[in-house]
Amino acid sequence: MVIKPTGRWFDLQMGELWRYRDLVLLLVRRDFVAQYKQTILGPLWHLVQPVLTTIVFTVVFGRIANLPTDNLPPFLFYMAGNVVWAYFAGVLGGTSTTFITNASIFGKVYFPRLAMPLALLFSRLVGFGIQFALFLAMAGYFWLTGAPLHPNAWILLTPLLLLLMGGLGLGCGIIISALTTRYRDLVVLVTFGVQLLMYATPVVYPLSSVPAQYRLLVAANPISPLIETFRYAYLGEGTVSVGHLAYSAVVTLLLLIFGAALFNRVERTFMDTV
């Protein structure tokens, strides 16, 4: 086997990444296990976190701020947005520090560097699956108690929504990770930037409640159509637009292409600057 540097921006060597698929699976297991190692509740935190966050949202935004929830039970409304947002934010936050957190490994052994962010993407997907199951259980409970829920055929788009959510987080994350090799300030910026971005996304409020003059601005956030479609698919309320979904898909594709190219370019010299 001959190891040589890539010469072009888009020389991503995806075939080599496929040959290292066993390593990706091992990294997925490592990320998932290490995340809650030496904790009392362990993986149960995947259930505790969304429940506690949803309760806080329900009290603060539903009871105190009295924000509308499109006639849906506030607990379900906030849980739907929280589960989707947590997956996106987890992928973005984790991949944005790929080079910094794994510099010691990258400097000792060779393997396709994209294996790290891909492994984190899949490990966050496992966490999403646990929280999604909790959301379905809560939705079933509210439906049995007579809540006005109307699941529909848009549920079939769930795999596409997952692909776009993960792609957005991965694309943004690897762009930031490539830039953090020179500009460490971005690590701090991402920490609170993701929190601020949540309020520019219909997580704690429906898109229909946004004033008309600002609605297009909120809809320009590519994660907004995904959250609204997810809510509409499983709860029957929300704003769904095929055009907005297509816009999210295009933005996701562009971010992934640019991010992968930039990541590929930076990995050649990052050990000199990290």
NUMARLUM-857436 format. One record per residue: residue number from 1; x, y, z of N, C-alpha, C in turn. Coordinates in nm, 3 decimals, padded with zeros to 5 digits. Layout:
BEGIN
REC,n,n_c1,n_c2,n_c3,ca_c1,ca_c2,ca_c3,c_c1,c_c2,c_c3
REC,NUM,X,Y,Z,X,Y,Z,X,Y,Z
...
//
This chain:
BEGIN
REC,n,n_c1,n_c2,n_c3,ca_c1,ca_c2,ca_c3,c_c1,c_c2,c_c3
REC,1,00.084,-00.118,00.000,00.000,00.000,00.000,00.089,00.124,00.000
REC,2,00.058,00.216,-00.090,00.134,00.340,-00.100,00.049,00.453,-00.046
REC,3,00.100,00.523,00.055,00.030,00.638,00.114,00.091,00.764,00.056
REC,4,00.010,00.845,-00.007,00.060,00.968,-00.067,-00.042,01.079,-00.046
REC,5,00.004,01.206,-00.046,-00.089,01.317,-00.023,-00.180,01.336,-00.142
REC,6,-00.299,01.386,-00.114,-00.392,01.415,-00.222,-00.348,01.543,-00.291
REC,7,-00.367,01.548,-00.420,-00.321,01.665,-00.495,-00.431,01.758,-00.536
REC,8,-00.553,01.714,-00.529,-00.664,01.797,-00.575,-00.766,01.814,-00.462
REC,9,-00.844,01.923,-00.471,-00.942,01.955,-00.369,-01.047,01.845,-00.356
REC,10,-01.089,01.790,-00.469,-01.199,01.694,-00.469,-01.151,01.549,-00.482
REC,11,-01.024,01.527,-00.452,-00.971,01.390,-00.451,-01.001,01.329,-00.314
REC,12,-01.126,01.288,-00.293,-01.172,01.246,-00.162,-01.143,01.100,-00.131
REC,13,-01.107,01.021,-00.229,-01.071,00.880,-00.209,-01.179,00.805,-00.130
REC,14,-01.300,00.810,-00.182,-01.412,00.746,-00.113,-01.397,00.594,-00.109
REC,15,-01.330,00.538,-00.211,-01.306,00.394,-00.210,-01.221,00.352,-00.091
REC,16,-01.122,00.434,-00.058,-01.038,00.404,00.057,-01.118,00.415,00.186
REC,17,-01.207,00.512,00.194,-01.292,00.527,00.312,-01.380,00.404,00.330
REC,18,-01.430,00.348,00.221,-01.512,00.227,00.228,-01.430,00.109,00.280
REC,19,-01.302,00.100,00.241,-01.217,-00.009,00.289,-01.193,00.000,00.439
REC,20,-01.207,00.120,00.494,-01.189,00.140,00.637,-01.323,00.143,00.711
REC,21,-01.424,00.079,00.654,-01.557,00.082,00.717,-01.558,00.015,00.854
REC,22,-01.471,-00.087,00.872,-01.463,-00.151,01.004,-01.413,-00.053,01.109
REC,23,-01.321,00.032,01.071,-01.272,00.134,01.163,-01.383,00.232,01.199
REC,24,-01.462,00.269,01.099,-01.574,00.361,01.125,-01.670,00.301,01.227
REC,25,-01.700,00.172,01.213,-01.790,00.105,01.308,-01.730,00.103,01.449
REC,26,-01.599,00.079,01.458,-01.533,00.080,01.589,-01.537,00.219,01.651
REC,27,-01.520,00.322,01.568,-01.525,00.459,01.618,-01.666,00.496,01.663
REC,28,-01.766,00.445,01.592,-01.905,00.469,01.632,-01.929,00.411,01.771
REC,29,-01.883,00.288,01.791,-01.900,00.224,01.922,-01.824,00.300,02.029
REC,30,-01.702,00.345,01.996,-01.623,00.420,02.093,-01.692,00.550,02.134
REC,31,-01.742,00.625,02.036,-01.808,00.752,02.065,-01.932,00.731,02.150
REC,32,-02.009,00.629,02.117,-02.134,00.606,02.190,-02.107,00.560,02.333
REC,33,-02.007,00.471,02.349,-01.977,00.418,02.482,-01.906,00.523,02.568
REC,34,-01.810,00.593,02.510,-01.731,00.689,02.587,-01.810,00.811,02.629
REC,35,-01.919,00.840,02.555,-01.996,00.960,02.584,-02.052,00.959,02.727
REC,36,-02.094,00.842,02.774,-02.153,00.834,02.907,-02.078,00.736,02.998
REC,37,-01.949,00.717,02.970,-01.869,00.628,03.053,-01.852,00.688,03.192
REC,38,-01.857,00.602,03.294,-01.842,00.642,03.434,-01.954,00.737,03.477
REC,39,-02.072,00.720,03.420,-02.191,00.794,03.464,-02.287,00.696,03.529
REC,40,-02.374,00.749,03.614,-02.468,00.663,03.686,-02.578,00.611,03.593
REC,41,-02.634,00.699,03.514,-02.746,00.660,03.428,-02.702,00.603,03.294
REC,42,-02.580,00.635,03.251,-02.530,00.581,03.124,-02.616,00.625,03.006
REC,43,-02.648,00.533,02.913,-02.728,00.569,02.795,-02.867,00.623,02.828
REC,44,-02.913,00.605,02.952,-03.044,00.660,02.989,-03.046,00.812,02.979
REC,45,-02.927,00.874,02.976,-02.923,01.019,02.958,-02.983,01.059,02.824
REC,46,-02.982,00.969,02.726,-03.046,00.998,02.598,-03.196,01.018,02.615
REC,47,-03.254,00.959,02.720,-03.396,00.977,02.748,-03.419,01.092,02.846
REC,48,-03.329,01.105,02.943,-03.347,01.208,03.045,-03.332,01.348,02.986
REC,49,-03.233,01.366,02.899,-03.207,01.499,02.843,-03.326,01.557,02.766
REC,50,-03.385,01.484,02.670,-03.498,01.543,02.598,-03.620,01.568,02.687
REC,51,-03.641,01.480,02.786,-03.757,01.499,02.875,-03.739,01.625,02.959
REC,52,-03.620,01.642,03.020,-03.596,01.760,03.102,-03.599,01.888,03.019
REC,53,-03.537,01.884,02.901,-03.538,02.001,02.813,-03.679,02.036,02.771
REC,54,-03.759,01.936,02.738,-03.897,01.960,02.696,-03.979,02.018,02.809
REC,55,-03.958,01.969,02.931,-04.030,02.023,03.047,-03.996,02.171,03.067
REC,56,-03.868,02.205,03.056,-03.826,02.345,03.071,-03.888,02.431,02.962
REC,57,-03.885,02.383,02.837,-03.946,02.458,02.727,-04.095,02.478,02.750
REC,58,-04.161,02.372,02.798,-04.306,02.380,02.821,-04.339,02.486,02.926
REC,59,-04.260,02.490,03.033,-04.286,02.586,03.139,-04.251,02.728,03.096
REC,60,-04.130,02.745,03.038,-04.081,02.879,03.005,-04.154,02.939,02.885
REC,61,-04.158,02.862,02.775,-04.214,02.917,02.652,-04.364,02.893,02.640
REC,62,-04.413,02.782,02.698,-04.555,02.753,02.688,-04.639,02.820,02.794
REC,63,-04.591,02.816,02.920,-04.669,02.871,03.031,-04.639,03.018,03.057
REC,64,-04.510,03.051,03.067,-04.472,03.188,03.103,-04.480,03.282,02.982
REC,65,-04.407,03.246,02.873,-04.410,03.331,02.753,-04.539,03.315,02.674
REC,66,-04.610,03.205,02.696,-04.739,03.179,02.630,-04.729,03.183,02.477
REC,67,-04.624,03.118,02.425,-04.609,03.110,02.279,-04.706,03.007,02.223
REC,68,-04.760,03.031,02.102,-04.854,02.935,02.042,-04.783,02.807,02.000
REC,69,-04.860,02.698,01.993,-04.805,02.569,01.951,-04.892,02.504,01.842
REC,70,-04.960,02.586,01.763,-05.045,02.535,01.653,-05.150,02.435,01.703
REC,71,-05.207,02.464,01.820,-05.313,02.381,01.879,-05.268,02.240,01.914
REC,72,-05.138,02.218,01.921,-05.084,02.088,01.961,-05.053,02.089,02.111
REC,73,-05.052,01.972,02.174,-05.009,01.966,02.314,-04.867,02.023,02.325
REC,74,-04.847,02.123,02.412,-04.714,02.186,02.420,-04.600,02.088,02.441
REC,75,-04.620,01.987,02.524,-04.512,01.892,02.552,-04.468,01.822,02.424
REC,76,-04.563,01.777,02.343,-04.528,01.709,02.218,-04.466,01.806,02.118
REC,77,-04.521,01.927,02.113,-04.470,02.027,02.020,-04.322,02.054,02.046
REC,78,-04.287,02.077,02.172,-04.149,02.108,02.205,-04.058,01.986,02.194
REC,79,-04.110,01.869,02.225,-04.028,01.749,02.214,-03.993,01.720,02.068
REC,80,-04.087,01.740,01.978,-04.060,01.717,01.836,-03.947,01.806,01.787
REC,81,-03.955,01.935,01.821,-03.850,02.027,01.779,-03.718,01.997,01.847
REC,82,-03.724,01.960,01.974,-03.602,01.935,02.051,-03.527,01.812,02.001
REC,83,-03.600,01.705,01.967,-03.536,01.582,01.920,-03.462,01.606,01.789
REC,84,-03.527,01.677,01.698,-03.464,01.706,01.568,-03.343,01.799,01.586
REC,85,-03.363,01.903,01.665,-03.255,02.001,01.683,-03.135,01.938,01.754
REC,86,-03.160,01.853,01.853,-03.051,01.790,01.927,-02.963,01.706,01.834
REC,87,-03.025,01.638,01.737,-02.947,01.558,01.642,-02.860,01.647,01.555
REC,88,-02.918,01.752,01.500,-02.842,01.845,01.416,-02.730,01.911,01.495
REC,89,-02.762,01.964,01.613,-02.663,02.035,01.694,-02.554,01.940,01.741
REC,90,-02.589,01.815,01.772,-02.489,01.718,01.816,-02.388,01.686,01.707
REC,91,-02.438,01.668,01.585,-02.348,01.641,01.471,-02.260,01.762,01.443
REC,92,-02.321,01.880,01.442,-02.245,02.003,01.413,-02.139,02.028,01.520
REC,93,-02.179,02.021,01.647,-02.084,02.048,01.754,-01.972,01.946,01.761
REC,94,-02.004,01.819,01.738,-01.902,01.715,01.746,-01.802,01.720,01.632
REC,95,-01.850,01.737,01.510,-01.760,01.737,01.394,-01.680,01.866,01.383
REC,96,-01.727,01.973,01.445,-01.657,02.101,01.432,-01.522,02.102,01.502
REC,97,-01.497,02.005,01.591,-01.367,01.997,01.661,-01.290,01.871,01.623
REC,98,-01.316,01.817,01.506,-01.254,01.691,01.464,-01.102,01.697,01.469
REC,99,-01.044,01.799,01.409,-00.898,01.806,01.401,-00.835,01.832,01.538
REC,100,-00.897,01.917,01.619,-00.840,01.953,01.749,-00.845,01.836,01.846
REC,101,-00.960,01.772,01.857,-00.977,01.665,01.956,-00.904,01.536,01.917
REC,102,-00.875,01.518,01.788,-00.811,01.394,01.743,-00.670,01.417,01.690
REC,103,-00.610,01.532,01.723,-00.477,01.564,01.670,-00.374,01.460,01.712
REC,104,-00.382,01.409,01.835,-00.283,01.311,01.881,-00.291,01.181,01.803
REC,105,-00.412,01.143,01.763,-00.429,01.020,01.683,-00.385,01.044,01.539
REC,106,-00.426,01.156,01.483,-00.391,01.187,01.344,-00.239,01.194,01.325
REC,107,-00.168,01.237,01.429,-00.024,01.252,01.416,00.053,01.123,01.431
REC,108,-00.013,01.012,01.465,00.057,00.886,01.490,00.026,00.777,01.389
REC,109,-00.095,00.774,01.337,-00.134,00.663,01.250,-00.214,00.716,01.133
REC,110,-00.202,00.647,01.019,-00.274,00.689,00.900,-00.407,00.615,00.886
REC,111,-00.510,00.688,00.853,-00.639,00.636,00.809,-00.714,00.753,00.748
REC,112,-00.816,00.728,00.666,-00.890,00.839,00.606,-00.948,00.931,00.714
REC,113,-00.913,01.058,00.711,-00.953,01.149,00.818,-01.104,01.170,00.823
REC,114,-01.171,01.154,00.710,-01.317,01.169,00.709,-01.387,01.061,00.791
REC,115,-01.314,00.954,00.826,-01.373,00.848,00.907,-01.418,00.902,01.042
REC,116,-01.347,00.999,01.097,-01.382,01.054,01.229,-01.517,01.126,01.228
REC,117,-01.537,01.226,01.142,-01.669,01.292,01.142,-01.782,01.199,01.100
REC,118,-01.755,01.104,01.011,-01.859,01.010,00.971,-01.899,00.920,01.088
REC,119,-01.801,00.877,01.166,-01.831,00.794,01.283,-01.914,00.871,01.383
REC,120,-01.881,00.998,01.403,-01.959,01.078,01.497,-02.102,01.098,01.446
REC,121,-02.118,01.114,01.315,-02.251,01.128,01.257,-02.337,01.006,01.289
REC,122,-02.280,00.887,01.272,-02.357,00.764,01.296,-02.382,00.741,01.445
REC,123,-02.286,00.780,01.531,-02.309,00.763,01.674,-02.420,00.855,01.722
REC,124,-02.425,00.977,01.667,-02.535,01.068,01.702,-02.668,01.016,01.647
REC,125,-02.661,00.942,01.536,-02.783,00.885,01.481,-02.840,00.779,01.574
REC,126,-02.754,00.704,01.640,-02.800,00.607,01.738,-02.872,00.678,01.852
REC,127,-02.813,00.787,01.900,-02.878,00.865,02.005,-03.012,00.921,01.960
REC,128,-03.017,00.967,01.835,-03.144,01.017,01.782,-03.249,00.906,01.779
REC,129,-03.207,00.785,01.742,-03.302,00.674,01.737,-03.366,00.647,01.872
REC,130,-03.287,00.657,01.980,-03.341,00.637,02.115,-03.441,00.746,02.149
REC,131,-03.405,00.871,02.121,-03.494,00.982,02.152,-03.618,00.982,02.063
REC,132,-03.601,00.937,01.939,-03.714,00.929,01.847,-03.815,00.824,01.896
REC,133,-03.764,00.713,01.948,-03.853,00.611,02.003,-03.931,00.666,02.123
REC,134,-03.864,00.746,02.205,-03.932,00.811,02.318,-04.041,00.905,02.268
REC,135,-04.009,00.982,02.164,-04.108,01.074,02.107,-04.229,00.999,02.055
REC,136,-04.208,00.886,01.985,-04.320,00.807,01.934,-04.405,00.753,02.048
REC,137,-04.339,00.711,02.156,-04.414,00.660,02.271,-04.500,00.770,02.333
REC,138,-04.445,00.890,02.346,-04.521,01.001,02.403,-04.634,01.042,02.310
REC,139,-04.608,01.041,02.178,-04.713,01.075,02.081,-04.827,00.974,02.087
REC,140,-04.792,00.844,02.101,-04.895,00.741,02.114,-04.978,00.759,02.239
REC,141,-04.913,00.798,02.349,-04.986,00.821,02.474,-05.085,00.937,02.459
REC,142,-05.038,01.049,02.402,-05.127,01.164,02.385,-05.240,01.133,02.289
REC,143,-05.210,01.053,02.185,-05.315,01.017,02.088,-05.423,00.932,02.155
REC,144,-05.381,00.839,02.241,-05.477,00.754,02.311,-05.562,00.832,02.410
REC,145,-05.508,00.943,02.460,-05.584,01.025,02.556,-05.671,01.129,02.486
REC,146,-05.675,01.126,02.351,-05.765,01.213,02.278,-05.706,01.342,02.225
REC,147,-05.575,01.355,02.225,-05.511,01.475,02.171,-05.533,01.482,02.020
REC,148,-05.549,01.605,01.964,-05.577,01.620,01.820,-05.452,01.600,01.734
REC,149,-05.406,01.476,01.724,-05.289,01.445,01.643,-05.333,01.379,01.513
REC,150,-05.267,01.416,01.405,-05.308,01.364,01.273,-05.184,01.323,01.192
REC,151,-05.122,01.210,01.226,-05.009,01.161,01.145,-05.055,01.137,01.002
REC,152,-04.963,01.156,00.909,-05.001,01.147,00.768,-04.888,01.087,00.684
REC,153,-04.910,01.087,00.553,-04.817,01.021,00.461,-04.679,01.087,00.456
REC,154,-04.668,01.209,00.507,-04.537,01.275,00.508,-04.437,01.200,00.594
REC,155,-04.485,01.108,00.678,-04.396,01.025,00.759,-04.297,00.948,00.671
REC,156,-04.339,00.917,00.549,-04.253,00.841,00.458,-04.126,00.918,00.423
REC,157,-04.126,01.049,00.447,-04.007,01.130,00.418,-03.907,01.130,00.533
REC,158,-03.935,01.054,00.639,-03.846,01.053,00.755,-03.700,01.020,00.718
REC,159,-03.674,00.916,00.636,-03.533,00.890,00.598,-03.468,01.010,00.529
REC,160,-03.543,01.079,00.443,-03.488,01.196,00.375,-03.460,01.308,00.474
REC,161,-03.551,01.328,00.569,-03.530,01.432,00.670,-03.406,01.402,00.753
REC,162,-03.388,01.275,00.790,-03.269,01.235,00.865,-03.142,01.259,00.784
REC,163,-03.148,01.226,00.655,-03.032,01.245,00.568,-02.995,01.393,00.558
REC,164,-03.097,01.478,00.545,-03.071,01.622,00.533,-03.024,01.681,00.665
REC,165,-03.083,01.638,00.776,-03.041,01.690,00.907,-02.895,01.652,00.934
REC,166,-02.862,01.524,00.911,-02.724,01.481,00.932,-02.629,01.548,00.834
REC,167,-02.673,01.563,00.710,-02.588,01.627,00.609,-02.559,01.772,00.640
REC,168,-02.661,01.844,00.689,-02.640,01.984,00.726,-02.540,01.996,00.841
REC,169,-02.559,01.913,00.944,-02.467,01.917,01.056,-02.326,01.878,01.017
REC,170,-02.314,01.775,00.934,-02.183,01.729,00.890,-02.115,01.832,00.801
REC,171,-02.190,01.889,00.705,-02.132,01.987,00.615,-02.081,02.110,00.689
REC,172,-02.164,02.165,00.777,-02.121,02.282,00.855,-02.007,02.246,00.949
REC,173,-02.015,02.127,01.009,-01.914,02.088,01.107,-01.776,02.070,01.047
REC,174,-01.767,02.005,00.931,-01.633,01.983,00.874,-01.575,02.112,00.816
REC,175,-01.660,02.206,00.776,-01.609,02.337,00.733,-01.547,02.408,00.853
REC,176,-01.618,02.407,00.965,-01.566,02.473,01.085,-01.442,02.402,01.137
REC,177,-01.442,02.268,01.132,-01.325,02.194,01.181,-01.201,02.227,01.099
REC,178,-01.219,02.246,00.968,-01.106,02.282,00.884,-01.053,02.421,00.918
REC,179,-01.143,02.512,00.952,-01.102,02.649,00.983,-01.043,02.661,01.123
REC,180,-01.086,02.574,01.215,-01.035,02.583,01.353,-00.889,02.543,01.364
REC,181,-00.831,02.481,01.262,-00.689,02.449,01.268,-00.605,02.576,01.271
REC,182,-00.660,02.686,01.220,-00.589,02.814,01.222,-00.655,02.916,01.315
REC,183,-00.788,02.908,01.325,-00.860,03.008,01.403,-00.934,02.939,01.517
REC,184,-00.871,02.932,01.634,-00.929,02.863,01.748,-01.052,02.934,01.802
REC,185,-01.068,03.062,01.768,-01.185,03.137,01.815,-01.315,03.071,01.773
REC,186,-01.312,02.999,01.661,-01.434,02.938,01.610,-01.489,02.833,01.705
REC,187,-01.403,02.772,01.786,-01.451,02.673,01.883,-01.545,02.739,01.982
REC,188,-01.506,02.858,02.030,-01.590,02.933,02.123,-01.715,02.983,02.051
REC,189,-01.698,03.027,01.928,-01.811,03.080,01.852,-01.918,02.975,01.830
REC,190,-01.876,02.853,01.799,-01.972,02.745,01.774,-02.050,02.713,01.899
REC,191,-01.987,02.721,02.015,-02.051,02.683,02.141,-02.178,02.763,02.164
REC,192,-02.169,02.896,02.154,-02.290,02.975,02.176,-02.362,03.009,02.046
REC,193,-02.292,02.994,01.932,-02.357,03.020,01.804,-02.469,02.922,01.776
REC,194,-02.448,02.795,01.812,-02.551,02.693,01.793,-02.672,02.724,01.880
REC,195,-02.648,02.772,02.003,-02.758,02.808,02.092,-02.839,02.924,02.035
REC,196,-02.769,03.024,01.980,-02.839,03.138,01.921,-02.916,03.096,01.796
REC,197,-02.857,03.005,01.718,-02.922,02.961,01.595,-03.054,02.891,01.624
REC,198,-03.063,02.827,01.741,-03.188,02.758,01.776,-03.306,02.854,01.781
REC,199,-03.280,02.978,01.825,-03.388,03.076,01.834,-03.423,03.136,01.699
REC,200,-03.338,03.112,01.599,-03.370,03.152,01.462,-03.431,03.036,01.385
REC,201,-03.464,02.929,01.457,-03.524,02.808,01.401,-03.653,02.780,01.475
REC,202,-03.759,02.738,01.408,-03.887,02.712,01.476,-03.885,02.588,01.564
REC,203,-03.803,02.594,01.671,-03.797,02.486,01.768,-03.895,02.511,01.882
REC,204,-03.896,02.635,01.934,-03.983,02.669,02.046,-04.105,02.749,02.002
REC,205,-04.120,02.769,01.873,-04.236,02.840,01.819,-04.265,02.786,01.679
REC,206,-04.390,02.790,01.635,-04.422,02.745,01.498,-04.391,02.854,01.397
REC,207,-04.361,02.814,01.276,-04.332,02.911,01.170,-04.453,02.998,01.142
REC,208,-04.573,02.945,01.162,-04.695,03.021,01.136,-04.711,03.140,01.230
REC,209,-04.644,03.139,01.346,-04.657,03.248,01.441,-04.558,03.362,01.414
REC,210,-04.465,03.341,01.322,-04.366,03.444,01.290,-04.433,03.552,01.205
REC,211,-04.414,03.681,01.237,-04.471,03.788,01.154,-04.431,03.774,01.008
REC,212,-04.520,03.813,00.920,-04.499,03.791,00.777,-04.367,03.851,00.727
REC,213,-04.328,03.967,00.781,-04.207,04.032,00.731,-04.079,03.959,00.770
REC,214,-04.089,03.868,00.870,-03.971,03.792,00.914,-03.978,03.645,00.876
REC,215,-04.092,03.602,00.824,-04.112,03.459,00.798,-04.014,03.406,00.694
REC,216,-03.990,03.486,00.589,-03.897,03.442,00.485,-03.756,03.429,00.540
REC,217,-03.721,03.516,00.635,-03.588,03.511,00.694,-03.570,03.383,00.776
REC,218,-03.672,03.346,00.854,-03.664,03.223,00.932,-03.664,03.101,00.840
REC,219,-03.745,03.107,00.734,-03.752,02.995,00.640,-03.621,02.978,00.563
REC,220,-03.540,03.087,00.555,-03.412,03.078,00.485,-03.313,02.991,00.561
REC,221,-03.339,02.968,00.689,-03.258,02.876,00.767,-03.288,02.735,00.717
REC,222,-03.191,02.664,00.659,-03.221,02.535,00.595,-03.272,02.426,00.690
REC,223,-03.252,02.441,00.820,-03.302,02.341,00.915,-03.449,02.365,00.948
REC,224,-03.499,02.487,00.924,-03.639,02.521,00.957,-03.739,02.434,00.882
REC,225,-03.728,02.418,00.749,-03.826,02.332,00.680,-03.824,02.188,00.728
REC,226,-03.710,02.140,00.773,-03.700,02.002,00.819,-03.776,01.983,00.950
REC,227,-03.764,02.078,01.042,-03.835,02.069,01.169,-03.985,02.083,01.147
REC,228,-04.025,02.177,01.063,-04.168,02.196,01.035,-04.227,02.073,00.968
REC,229,-04.156,02.014,00.874,-04.205,01.894,00.806,-04.215,01.777,00.902
REC,230,-04.117,01.763,00.990,-04.119,01.656,01.089,-04.242,01.669,01.179
REC,231,-04.269,01.789,01.225,-04.386,01.810,01.311,-04.515,01.779,01.235
REC,232,-04.523,01.826,01.112,-04.644,01.804,01.035,-04.666,01.655,01.008
REC,233,-04.557,01.583,00.979,-04.569,01.442,00.946,-04.623,01.360,01.063
REC,234,-04.574,01.387,01.184,-04.610,01.303,01.298,-04.722,01.361,01.385
REC,235,-04.741,01.493,01.380,-04.842,01.554,01.465,-04.958,01.615,01.388
REC,236,-04.938,01.640,01.259,-05.047,01.691,01.177,-05.059,01.841,01.172
REC,237,-04.968,01.915,01.234,-04.971,02.061,01.231,-04.833,02.113,01.194
REC,238,-04.830,02.218,01.114,-04.704,02.276,01.074,-04.713,02.332,00.933
REC,239,-04.604,02.392,00.889,-04.597,02.451,00.756,-04.506,02.366,00.669
REC,240,-04.562,02.305,00.566,-04.485,02.216,00.479,-04.481,02.276,00.339
REC,241,-04.363,02.278,00.280,-04.347,02.329,00.144,-04.242,02.246,00.072
REC,242,-04.281,02.191,-00.042,-04.186,02.112,-00.121,-04.071,02.201,-00.168
REC,243,-04.102,02.326,-00.200,-03.998,02.419,-00.241,-03.896,02.444,-00.132
REC,244,-03.943,02.459,-00.009,-03.851,02.481,00.103,-03.766,02.358,00.129
REC,245,-03.825,02.239,00.115,-03.747,02.116,00.133,-03.640,02.103,00.024
REC,246,-03.677,02.139,-00.099,-03.580,02.136,-00.208,-03.466,02.234,-00.181
REC,247,-03.501,02.351,-00.127,-03.399,02.449,-00.091,-03.304,02.393,00.014
REC,248,-03.358,02.326,00.116,-03.273,02.264,00.219,-03.182,02.158,00.159
REC,249,-03.236,02.080,00.065,-03.156,01.975,00.002,-03.040,02.034,-00.079
REC,250,-03.066,02.142,-00.151,-02.961,02.206,-00.231,-02.853,02.265,-00.140
REC,251,-02.895,02.334,-00.034,-02.798,02.393,00.060,-02.714,02.283,00.125
REC,252,-02.779,02.172,00.163,-02.707,02.061,00.224,-02.602,02.004,00.129
REC,253,-02.641,01.984,00.004,-02.548,01.929,-00.095,-02.429,02.021,-00.116
REC,254,-02.455,02.152,-00.128,-02.346,02.248,-00.149,-02.252,02.252,-00.029
REC,255,-02.309,02.250,00.092,-02.225,02.252,00.212,-02.139,02.126,00.222
REC,256,-02.197,02.011,00.187,-02.121,01.886,00.193,-02.007,01.886,00.091
REC,257,-02.034,01.932,-00.030,-01.931,01.934,-00.134,-01.818,02.029,-00.095
REC,258,-01.856,02.151,-00.054,-01.753,02.249,-00.017,-01.679,02.204,00.109
REC,259,-01.753,02.151,00.207,-01.691,02.108,00.331,-01.594,01.993,00.309
REC,260,-01.634,01.893,00.229,-01.546,01.780,00.203,-01.420,01.824,00.130
REC,261,-01.434,01.916,00.035,-01.318,01.965,-00.039,-01.223,02.042,00.054
REC,262,-01.279,02.129,00.138,-01.196,02.207,00.231,-01.130,02.116,00.334
REC,263,-01.204,02.021,00.385,-01.151,01.924,00.481,-01.036,01.847,00.419
REC,264,-01.054,01.803,00.296,-00.951,01.727,00.224,-00.826,01.811,00.203
REC,265,-00.845,01.940,00.178,-00.732,02.029,00.154,-00.653,02.056,00.282
REC,266,-00.724,02.078,00.390,-00.660,02.117,00.516,-00.589,01.999,00.582
REC,267,-00.639,01.877,00.565,-00.581,01.762,00.635,-00.436,01.736,00.593
REC,268,-00.394,01.790,00.480,-00.257,01.769,00.433,-00.156,01.841,00.521
REC,269,-00.195,01.957,00.578,-00.099,02.041,00.649,-00.144,02.077,00.791
REC,270,-00.257,02.022,00.837,-00.310,02.070,00.964,-00.218,02.041,01.081
REC,271,-00.136,01.934,01.075,-00.047,01.900,01.186,00.057,02.009,01.210
REC,272,00.082,02.094,01.111,00.177,02.202,01.128,00.116,02.323,01.198
REC,273,-00.017,02.328,01.204,-00.083,02.447,01.258,-00.173,02.419,01.377
REC,274,-00.214,02.293,01.397,-00.312,02.263,01.500,-00.251,02.279,01.641
//
